[in-house]
């Protein structure tokens, strides 16, 4: 009988999306360039924060980038 590993299920719940739910900003990729001009792949993660947002009277948690928080695209719940 197969059963789900409880540690694995908990880990899946804890993983946060790397995309902003407001503007869609996410992970970008590019190259590290060394002094000798060698190129290796690297990635830049967006600064995503989980915040409580007040949407039409209901409070929900959203993954939002700091640019959207700072520019006032969301109204934070108190």
Secondary structure, 3 states (H helix, E strand, C coil): CCCCCHHHHHHHHHCCCCCCCCCCCCCEEEEEECCCCCEEEEEECCCEEEEEEEECCEEEEEEEEHHHHHHCCCCECC
